[in-house]
Amino acid sequence: MKVPESYRNREQTYVKHQLLRAYLERLFMIIGQSQRIVRYVDCFSGPWNEQDKNFHDTSIGISLGIMHKCQDGLKRMGKNVRFQALFIEKNKRAFGKLEAYLSASTSPDVITTARNGEFYDLRANILNWCGQDDFTFFFVDPKGWKKVVEISTLEPFLRRPNSEFLINFMYDFLLRTHTQDPFQEDMRAIFGDVPDTAGMAPKQKEAYLINLYRSRLKKIAPFGGGIPRAAHVPIFYPLRDRTLYHLVYLTRHAKGIVVFMEESEKLELVQRRARDQAKQESRESRTGQLELFSSSNVIQPEKRIDLEEVKSYWLSKLSARSLRFGIDELAGMIEDTGWFESDFQAAFGELSDQGTVENLDDKTKRRRRKYVHFDAHHNQGEHLIRLKS
Ligand SMILES: C[S@@+](CC[C@H](N)C(=O)[O-])C[C@H]1O[C@@H](n2cnc3c(N)ncnc32)[C@H](O)[C@@H]1O
């Protein structure tokens, strides 16, 4: 699918919105099975750079559309779920547009509220609006980091039970500033210390910084609920082959990590297509020549990881004594490595064909690329064994 015209020259926003749309829909449909009220907080809502008068290219329009869609879907399943959304915006002009949009699209099905002001100052007010018990999803999508992504700023939210977060981590900015003297205080607030990345290759540096931030987020234990878990997905510059930011996802549900990463995997193709299209359009405007083949028709699958590495990882997890691998274990493996479930499935399949491992619970062998059913037996999974080294 082509990137809509309204996202021209900001294809990274299109990719971000596609993830938000896909993940929120899956999340709300899952959460709506067990909760009567679902809350959504857009902590830096905009509208910002919107081109579409109906806000279809903003997180505001997208999230509200998904809430309505999920409410209908849940109703058809006999579930009556109330959705409540809160939008925070500092800029007066943007806030005016936000208010006008919300009042023109009021509906008894999704209750919306907007507040004008600094996120930092409104924190207690936001938490008050959320109350203690309802499930709440926080979207934290600022332009910078000050009084935003530092752990101390987010701490009151991280402590709240029954909450999930999607945080825009301005990676490229932090990469450029983390070694500079004037930013050392900021780095301490974000990473706990000034990160020492001297001597690291670019990929190593990226993994180090993002994992450091993730592990600091997870250290703030919530009052109640499961252990914090995190994953992330990189969003690239449209025209340059480097990361612009990461979307960091934080949850206390193993299933959340699995579903988030399924949507991240689908996003890879969306992102590749969007960037190829942007690059093609940029070439065409430079040369004045239209290219014969549209970039969206010639996308090749990309080799992301070395399956041998995934196989070695599996072998390090398995032993001659059978062990159960369910959703908890899968979430842990995803968190550890950043690989997708499909990578683990493919690697297990190869090991199984080689006679190195066996799934003791998979007697049918009707596989279709699923060699381990992590969600079987109420998410407890299946018994796996290592036959030889
Ligand atoms: C990156 S834009 C948000 C884009 C939006 N989430 C989307 O995806 O369509 C960030 C927004 O946050 C607002 N903003 C910046 N600093 C803020 C602050 N301290 N508190 C609240 N809003 C702020 C900006 O005016 C801008 O509209």
Ligand as a Chemical Component Dictionary entry (heavy atoms), coordinates in Angstrom:
data_LIG
# 
_chem_comp.id                   LIG 
_chem_comp.type                 NON-POLYMER 
_chem_comp.pdbx_formal_charge   0 
_chem_comp.three_letter_code    LIG 
# 
loop_
_chem_comp_atom.comp_id 
_chem_comp_atom.atom_id 
_chem_comp_atom.alt_atom_id 
_chem_comp_atom.type_symbol 
_chem_comp_atom.charge 
_chem_comp_atom.model_Cartn_x 
_chem_comp_atom.model_Cartn_y 
_chem_comp_atom.model_Cartn_z 
_chem_comp_atom.pdbx_ordinal 
LIG C1  C1  C 0  5.414 14.930 18.286 1  
LIG S1  S1  S 1  4.020 15.932 18.567 2  
LIG C2  C2  C 0  2.741 14.772 18.862 3  
LIG C3  C3  C 0  2.303 14.037 17.691 4  
LIG C4  C4  C 0  1.117 13.128 17.954 5  
LIG N1  N1  N 0  1.349 12.235 19.088 6  
LIG C5  C5  C 0  0.843 12.284 16.721 7  
LIG O1  O1  O 0  1.385 11.177 16.608 8  
LIG O2  O2  O -1 0.058 12.727 15.864 9  
LIG C6  C6  C 0  4.292 16.556 20.176 10 
LIG C7  C7  C 0  3.192 17.478 20.671 11 
LIG O3  O3  O 0  3.420 17.734 22.038 12 
LIG C8  C8  C 0  3.232 19.108 22.312 13 
LIG N2  N2  N 0  4.104 19.409 23.469 14 
LIG C9  C9  C 0  5.417 19.698 23.455 15 
LIG N3  N3  N 0  5.884 19.830 24.725 16 
LIG C10 C10 C 0  4.832 19.600 25.539 17 
LIG C11 C11 C 0  4.696 19.548 26.946 18 
LIG N4  N4  N 0  5.716 19.811 27.741 19 
LIG N5  N5  N 0  3.494 19.227 27.454 20 
LIG C12 C12 C 0  2.434 18.971 26.650 21 
LIG N6  N6  N 0  2.507 19.019 25.300 22 
LIG C13 C13 C 0  3.681 19.330 24.744 23 
LIG C14 C14 C 0  3.638 19.819 21.052 24 
LIG O4  O4  O 0  3.004 21.075 20.951 25 
LIG C15 C15 C 0  3.165 18.820 19.981 26 
LIG O5  O5  O 0  1.846 19.112 19.582 27 
# 
loop_
_chem_comp_bond.comp_id 
_chem_comp_bond.atom_id_1 
_chem_comp_bond.atom_id_2 
_chem_comp_bond.value_order 
_chem_comp_bond.pdbx_ordinal 
LIG C1  S1  SING 1  
LIG S1  C2  SING 2  
LIG S1  C6  SING 3  
LIG C2  C3  SING 4  
LIG C3  C4  SING 5  
LIG C4  N1  SING 6  
LIG C4  C5  SING 7  
LIG C5  O1  DOUB 8  
LIG C5  O2  SING 9  
LIG C6  C7  SING 10 
LIG C7  O3  SING 11 
LIG C7  C15 SING 12 
LIG O3  C8  SING 13 
LIG C8  N2  SING 14 
LIG C8  C14 SING 15 
LIG N2  C9  SING 16 
LIG N2  C13 SING 17 
LIG C9  N3  DOUB 18 
LIG N3  C10 SING 19 
LIG C10 C11 SING 20 
LIG C10 C13 DOUB 21 
LIG C11 N4  SING 22 
LIG C11 N5  DOUB 23 
LIG N5  C12 SING 24 
LIG C12 N6  DOUB 25 
LIG N6  C13 SING 26 
LIG C14 O4  SING 27 
LIG C14 C15 SING 28 
LIG C15 O5  SING 29 
# 
